[in-house]
Structures are given as C-alpha cells and as structure tokens.
Amino acid sequence: MTAAGSEAGLRDKVAIVTGGASGLGRATALALAKAGARVVVADLDAQGGREVAEMIDGHFRACDVSDLDANRALVDFAQERYGGVDIAFLNAGVATGCGVGDDFDPARYRRAMGANLDGVVFGTHAVLPALRARGGGSIVATASLAGLAAVPFDPLYAANKHAVVGLARSLGPALAPDNVRFNAVCPGFAESRIIDHLRGMLSEQGLPVIPAELVADTVLRILTGDATGECWFIQAGRDPEPFRFRNVPGPGTPVGV
C-alpha cells in the first residue's frame, strides 16, 4: 500500500484522469482526490463522468481521446480551471471486438487502436507543454498484462497494449531531462467495463477479478515514487511491482548472448 506520508506529496496537485467515469479511472480519481489532488475527470460517458466529478468536488470534461484536438482542449480546460497540470493518468480504453481473420472489422480495429494507443500518444503530446510549464510532472498510462504476454484470443488488444509498454519504456528516459516521469500499469483482469464480455469465461474458469482500487493504489505508488520508464504488473494474489525485462538484447548485444 502507498504510505500516507508519500500521498501527502499529491496534495494540491492537478490531475487529469481519462476514462474516469468508471472502473480503473473512477477508482483512481477517487484515490487522488482523497490524497488531496484536484482532479479533472474525462470520459465520453458524460453522466458517469459528472457523477464522479461531483463526488470529489472536481470537474468533468467530455473527451474522445482518439482525437488530438480533444486532448488539447482537455488540457486547456484543466489549466483554465486549476492553473496548470501536474499529473496525467491516461487510462481510457476499449475492448477490441475482432481478430485478424474472418472476423476482422476495420472500424472496430481503428476504434480500439484510437482509444488504446492513440489516446496515450495524443494525451502525452497534449499534456507535455503543461507539465513542462510546471517544471515537470508525471504521466501514467494504462497498459495491461496483455502488453507483457501473448494473448492468442485477442491479438489486436495485445498489440496496442504492447505498444503502450514500449512507449513507457522509451519515453521514461526520453522525457527525464524535462523532469517528466512516464510509467505504465499492467493489470490483469481488473474490474472495469472492458472485461464485461469476459465475465462469463472468468467465472467458469475461476479466475479472480482484480479490484479497481488495487490498480488505483498502484497508480498512486507510481506517482509518489521517483522512477520512470517502469511497467508495473498487477496480478491477483501478488503484490504489484515493476516488471523486470531481463536479458532483452540491445543493438550492441552480441548474437547468442
């Protein structure tokens, strides 16, 4: 669990949470507000987003994260309301709903890539000037265990989540000179709308659903730490921790090593 003393560092920080109307975003928005942060909740679900914002005395902004201009408008909104931005939890995402064979659907594919990957890229691009203006800040993106392992039943979801993991590992050191930290959380089957179509299968196989609050707690641990470029895995029955990418060959690694 995140130490209370560490959470004090979030007091009066301004945070943007995408996908904040439900699931992991909702739980994280509540946790941030409890720690004293001021939160802008962003989502396409206006009713759910406004309800969360009212619960935490925050603000709601409708936002399609797959649209670059919408991300820029979201950051502008947060700056207008609170005078700046310190934290971005880029969490919005959707299930894929198709594969690459006979069930391939270009519209579903673009929708999933737009939310799950473009939403992180566009959100990062949009918020960077605001974070730099504050002297630095922190970005956490929601990836998945599907970004760390093979997912034969949903390869396209695995593809966009692997991309988020690659962004986190690469942008961590790339943004360090600006005092901007970039990390990712990689939960397994966690309580959110994105697993609605899998609940029957999870129940049949006896697979536990990870509480959204555990993911939120992990996000706060990351935000109150000092590391960058990390991808924290979250599995039922295990303490969350950064995934160790051991023995990955680099461009200068001799063949066979």
Sequence and secondary structure as in RCSB ss.txt:
>XXXX:A:sequence
MTAAGSEAGLRDKVAIVTGGASGLGRATALALAKAGARVVVADLDAQGGREVAEMIDGHFRACDVSDLDANRALV
DFAQERYGGVDIAFLNAGVATGCGVGDDFDPARYRRAMGANLDGVVFGTHAVLPALRARGGGSIVATASLAGLAA
VPFDPLYAANKHAVVGLARSLGPALAPDNVRFNAVCPGFAESRIIDHLRGMLSEQGLPVIPAELVADTVLRILTG
DATGECWFIQAGRDPEPFRFRNVPGPGTPVGV
>XXXX:A:secstr
   HHHHGGGTT EEEEETTTSHHHHHHHHHHHHTT EEEEEES HHHHHHHHHHTT EEEE  TT HHHHHHHH
HHHHHHHS   EEEE         SSTT  HHHHHHHHIIIIIHHHHHHHHHHHHHHHTT EEEEEE  GGGTS 
 TT HHHHHHHHHHHHHHHHHHHHHGGGTEEEEEEEESSBSSGGGGGGHHHHHHTT   B HHHHHHHHHHHHTS
   S EEEE TTS  EE   TT   TTS TT 
